[in-house]
Amino acid sequence: MYLKISKNQIKQENSYNLYSLKLEQNEKIIGVDALNDSDILIKITDSKNTYVIIFDIKNNIIKSKIKR
C-alpha cells in the first residue's frame, strides 16, 4: 500500500512490512485514505460503532485512534 500512495515510487522487490491492527472478529476496515506522505487514515466499523486510526506508514505505528 505504501508504494501506491507515496510520491516517490521506488520499486522494492522482496521487501514488505507486515503489521496487524489487531481487529476484533466483528470489526472490519471500511475505508483507507492517504493523509500525507507518511500517514494514512483507516476507517473501521463493528455492528454499532465506527472509528478511525491514523497510522504512520514510515514508522509502522498507530499515531491515534479516534472514536465517535
C-alpha positions in Angstrom: 0.0 0.0 0.0 2.9 2.4 0.8 4.1 2.2 -2.8 0.7 3.3 -4.1 0.4 6.5 -2.0 3.9 7.6 -1.9 5.1 10.3 -4.3 8.5 8.6 -4.7 7.5 5.2 -6.1 10.7 3.2 -5.8 10.4 -0.4 -7.0 11.0 -2.6 -4.0 11.3 -6.3 -4.6 11.1 -9.0 -1.9 10.6 -6.3 0.7 7.4 -5.8 2.7 6.2 -4.9 6.1 3.6 -6.8 7.9 1.5 -5.0 10.6 -1.6 -6.1 12.4 -4.2 -3.7 13.6 -5.5 -6.5 15.9 -9.1 -6.1 15.0 -11.8 -7.9 16.8 -13.7 -10.6 14.9 -16.7 -8.3 14.3 -14.6 -5.3 13.2 -13.8 -4.6 9.5 -12.0 -2.0 7.6 -14.4 0.1 5.5 -12.0 2.7 4.0 -8.4 3.8 3.7 -7.3 7.4 2.8 -3.9 8.9 2.4 -3.5 12.0 4.7 0.1 12.9 3.6 3.3 11.1 2.7 3.6 9.3 5.9 0.1 8.9 7.4 -3.0 7.0 6.3 -6.5 7.1 7.8 -8.1 3.7 8.3 -11.9 3.7 8.9 -13.1 0.7 11.0 -16.6 -0.4 12.0 -18.3 -3.0 14.0 -22.0 -3.6 14.1 -22.7 -0.4 16.2 -19.7 2.0 16.1 -17.3 3.5 13.7 -13.8 4.8 14.4 -10.6 5.8 12.6 -7.0 5.1 13.1 -4.2 7.4 12.0 -1.3 5.1 11.0 2.3 6.2 10.4 3.5 4.1 7.4 7.1 5.1 7.7 7.5 4.1 11.4 4.7 1.4 11.4 2.9 2.8 14.4 -0.6 3.8 15.3 -0.5 7.6 16.0 -4.0 7.9 17.2 -7.4 6.1 17.5 -10.5 8.4 17.2 -13.9 7.1 18.3 -17.3 8.7 17.8 
